[in-house]
Amino acid sequence: MGQDTHRKNRALAKAALDNASRYDIMTTSRWFRELTLRVTR
């Protein structure tokens, strides 16, 4: 049982990291787009 919990925790940690990087890419691209719009205006 302890082994299963450990595996589940690792999977959760990996999913959290994936979500964090995806969110980071989204915010970065949004910031970049706004910056580009501001420059080209």
OpenMM code with the backbone's topology and positions (N, CA, C; nanometers):
from openmm import Vec3, app, unit

residues = "MET GLY GLN ASP THR HIS ARG LYS ASN ARG ALA LEU ALA LYS ALA ALA LEU ASP ASN ALA SER ARG TYR ASP ILE MET THR THR SER ARG TRP PHE ARG GLU LEU THR LEU ARG VAL THR ARG".split()
positions = [
    Vec3(0.0828, -0.1205, 0.0000),
    Vec3(0.0000, 0.0000, 0.0000),
    Vec3(0.0868, 0.1263, 0.0000),
    Vec3(0.1915, 0.1283, 0.0787),
    Vec3(0.2800, 0.2441, 0.0852),
    Vec3(0.3444, 0.2739, -0.0493),
    Vec3(0.3791, 0.1654, -0.1208),
    Vec3(0.4419, 0.1812, -0.2524),
    Vec3(0.3461, 0.2481, -0.3505),
    Vec3(0.2188, 0.2092, -0.3451),
    Vec3(0.1175, 0.2642, -0.4350),
    Vec3(0.0991, 0.4136, -0.4113),
    Vec3(0.0961, 0.4542, -0.2843),
    Vec3(0.0807, 0.5960, -0.2493),
    Vec3(0.1987, 0.6758, -0.3034),
    Vec3(0.3180, 0.6174, -0.2912),
    Vec3(0.4379, 0.6851, -0.3394),
    Vec3(0.4292, 0.7084, -0.4895),
    Vec3(0.3839, 0.6054, -0.5625),
    Vec3(0.3715, 0.6162, -0.7078),
    Vec3(0.2684, 0.7226, -0.7451),
    Vec3(0.1587, 0.7257, -0.6693),
    Vec3(0.0525, 0.8235, -0.6964),
    Vec3(0.1038, 0.9646, -0.6730),
    Vec3(0.1797, 0.9831, -0.5648),
    Vec3(0.2355, 1.1150, -0.5352),
    Vec3(0.3300, 1.1612, -0.6451),
    Vec3(0.4101, 1.0688, -0.6963),
    Vec3(0.5033, 1.1055, -0.8026),
    Vec3(0.4275, 1.1459, -0.9285),
    Vec3(0.3197, 1.0739, -0.9581),
    Vec3(0.2378, 1.1061, -1.0751),
    Vec3(0.1735, 1.2437, -1.0593),
    Vec3(0.1268, 1.2731, -0.9383),
    Vec3(0.0662, 1.4037, -0.9102),
    Vec3(0.1688, 1.5154, -0.9256),
    Vec3(0.2883, 1.4920, -0.8752),
    Vec3(0.3944, 1.5921, -0.8846),
    Vec3(0.4288, 1.6190, -1.0310),
    Vec3(0.4353, 1.5117, -1.1113),
    Vec3(0.4665, 1.5270, -1.2527),
    Vec3(0.3559, 1.6051, -1.3245),
    Vec3(0.2304, 1.5736, -1.2930),
    Vec3(0.1174, 1.6436, -1.3545),
    Vec3(0.1194, 1.7914, -1.3159),
    Vec3(0.1513, 1.8201, -1.1907),
    Vec3(0.1575, 1.9584, -1.1435),
    Vec3(0.2664, 2.0350, -1.2181),
    Vec3(0.3811, 1.9712, -1.2379),
    Vec3(0.4904, 2.0350, -1.3117),
    Vec3(0.4514, 2.0613, -1.4561),
    Vec3(0.3858, 1.9636, -1.5184),
    Vec3(0.3401, 1.9809, -1.6567),
    Vec3(0.2433, 2.0981, -1.6670),
    Vec3(0.1487, 2.1044, -1.5730),
    Vec3(0.0517, 2.2139, -1.5719),
    Vec3(0.1216, 2.3473, -1.5518),
    Vec3(0.2183, 2.3519, -1.4623),
    Vec3(0.2896, 2.4757, -1.4323),
    Vec3(0.3624, 2.5265, -1.5566),
    Vec3(0.4314, 2.4378, -1.6266),
    Vec3(0.5049, 2.4819, -1.7461),
    Vec3(0.4091, 2.5245, -1.8562),
    Vec3(0.2963, 2.4543, -1.8684),
    Vec3(0.1977, 2.4917, -1.9704),
    Vec3(0.1407, 2.6297, -1.9398),
    Vec3(0.1110, 2.6540, -1.8122),
    Vec3(0.0577, 2.7839, -1.7705),
    Vec3(0.1616, 2.8930, -1.7938),
    Vec3(0.2863, 2.8613, -1.7643),
    Vec3(0.3953, 2.9561, -1.7828),
    Vec3(0.4079, 2.9953, -1.9297),
    Vec3(0.3991, 2.8983, -2.0185),
    Vec3(0.4068, 2.9253, -2.1627),
    Vec3(0.2900, 3.0131, -2.2062),
    Vec3(0.1707, 2.9834, -2.1537),
    Vec3(0.0529, 3.0628, -2.1882),
    Vec3(0.0681, 3.2081, -2.1448),
    Vec3(0.1111, 3.2291, -2.0210),
    Vec3(0.1249, 3.3671, -1.9721),
    Vec3(0.2347, 3.4400, -2.0477),
    Vec3(0.3435, 3.3702, -2.0769),
    Vec3(0.4538, 3.4325, -2.1505),
    Vec3(0.4090, 3.4746, -2.2895),
    Vec3(0.3375, 3.3856, -2.3586),
    Vec3(0.2925, 3.4198, -2.4935),
    Vec3(0.1911, 3.5334, -2.4908),
    Vec3(0.1045, 3.5353, -2.3891),
    Vec3(0.0059, 3.6433, -2.3780),
    Vec3(0.0776, 3.7766, -2.3559),
    Vec3(0.1799, 3.7742, -2.2659),
    Vec3(0.2563, 3.8957, -2.2379),
    Vec3(0.3297, 3.9423, -2.3633),
    Vec3(0.3853, 3.8459, -2.4360),
    Vec3(0.4599, 3.8777, -2.5572),
    Vec3(0.3685, 3.9381, -2.6625),
    Vec3(0.2470, 3.8826, -2.6758),
    Vec3(0.1516, 3.9341, -2.7746),
    Vec3(0.1103, 4.0770, -2.7403),
    Vec3(0.0838, 4.1026, -2.6118),
    Vec3(0.0456, 4.2379, -2.5708),
    Vec3(0.1587, 4.3367, -2.5967),
    Vec3(0.2806, 4.2921, -2.5704),
    Vec3(0.3969, 4.3770, -2.5930),
    Vec3(0.4087, 4.4098, -2.7423),
    Vec3(0.3906, 4.3084, -2.8267),
    Vec3(0.3977, 4.3273, -2.9712),
    Vec3(0.2902, 4.4231, -3.0187),
    Vec3(0.1689, 4.4062, -2.9686),
    Vec3(0.0599, 4.4964, -3.0067),
    Vec3(0.0906, 4.6402, -2.9662),
    Vec3(0.1481, 4.6556, -2.8480),
    Vec3(0.1812, 4.7887, -2.7992),
    Vec3(0.2902, 4.8535, -2.8846),
    Vec3(0.3862, 4.7749, -2.9282),
    Vec3(0.4975, 4.8275, -3.0088),
    Vec3(0.4508, 4.8646, -3.1493),
    Vec3(0.3667, 4.7796, -3.2085),
    Vec3(0.3261, 4.8041, -3.3473),
    Vec3(0.2219, 4.9136, -3.3610),
    Vec3(0.1587, 4.9529, -3.2530),
    Vec3(0.0574, 5.0583, -3.2619),
    Vec3(0.1187, 5.1934, -3.2879),
] * unit.nanometer
topology = app.Topology()
chain = topology.addChain("A")
for resn in residues:
    res = topology.addResidue(resn, chain)
    for name in ("N", "CA", "C"):
        topology.addAtom(name, app.Element.getBySymbol(name[0]), res)
